[in-house]
Amino acid sequence: MSEATTITIRQLTADDAEAYRVVRLRALRDHPEAFTIAYDDEVGESAEYFVERVVQVPTFGAFDGDTLVGIIGVTLNHWQKIRHRAVIIRVYVAPEVRGQGVAHKLLDTAMAFVRSLPQIEIVELEVTVGNEGARRMYVEAGFTTYGVNRRAFKIEGKYYDVEMMAMDLER
């Protein structure tokens, strides 16, 4: 992060889709253990695919000046029985700005958005076991573990467990 700029957080629009694509593919390439989708599954997708990703799923971005350096998404359920649940997804912060509170700002923004929706009572997320920095942030934010999805991912013969976490919103 340059000293002349500060990180700003805002909701992404269709105009941000190309910047989102670059950051998303970097995340998938550099941290395959952290995401359900593999780099090879998304690298060949069209520009329209990435526009749909940021338009259909509320996605927030952290910008260092004009450069997108972090992302977080919120899945909202439209089915009647699970409309009260939201899921935090696609969290990533570029290494060059890690340790500067960017992930916290993204999570705070996503949670403020979720809290603005009166129908949401529970927020869920998943974190790969061993990603202690992310896990610590989620615990500090108020998320608690409710289970572990054993062998959730298999990458080049190695399995990764995923910790499932949730937060009940006070309504």
BELWO-V786805 format. One record per backbone hydrogen bond with DSSP energy under -0.5 kcal/mol. NH is the residue of the N-H (numbers start at 1). CO is the residue of the C=O. Records with the same first field share a line. If there is no record, write none. Layout:
NH = CO + CO
This chain:
5 = 2
8 = 63
10 = 61
12 = 59
16 = 13
17 = 14
20 = 16
21 = 17
22 = 18
23 = 19
24 = 20
25 = 21
26 = 22
27 = 23
28 = 24
29 = 25
30 = 26
31 = 27
34 = 31
35 = 32
41 = 38
42 = 38 + 39
43 = 39
45 = 42
50 = 46
51 = 47
52 = 48
53 = 49
54 = 50
55 = 51
56 = 52
57 = 53
58 = 56 + 74
59 = 54
60 = 72
61 = 10
62 = 70
63 = 8 + 61
64 = 67
65 = 6 + 63
67 = 64
68 = 66
69 = 62
70 = 62
71 = 92
72 = 60
73 = 89
74 = 58
75 = 87
76 = 74
77 = 85
82 = 79
83 = 79 + 80
85 = 82
86 = 122
87 = 75
88 = 124
89 = 73
92 = 71
94 = 69
97 = 94
98 = 95
100 = 97
102 = 97
105 = 101
106 = 102
107 = 103
108 = 104
109 = 105
110 = 106
111 = 107
112 = 108
113 = 109
114 = 110
115 = 111
116 = 112 + 113
117 = 114
118 = 116
120 = 117
121 = 84
122 = 84
123 = 167
124 = 86
125 = 165
127 = 163
129 = 161
131 = 128
132 = 130
135 = 131
136 = 132
137 = 133
138 = 134
139 = 135
140 = 136
141 = 137
142 = 138 + 139
143 = 138
144 = 166
146 = 164
147 = 164
149 = 162
150 = 148
152 = 149 + 160
153 = 160
155 = 158
156 = 154
158 = 155
160 = 153
162 = 149
163 = 127
164 = 147
165 = 125 + 163
166 = 144
167 = 123
169 = 121 + 167
171 = 169
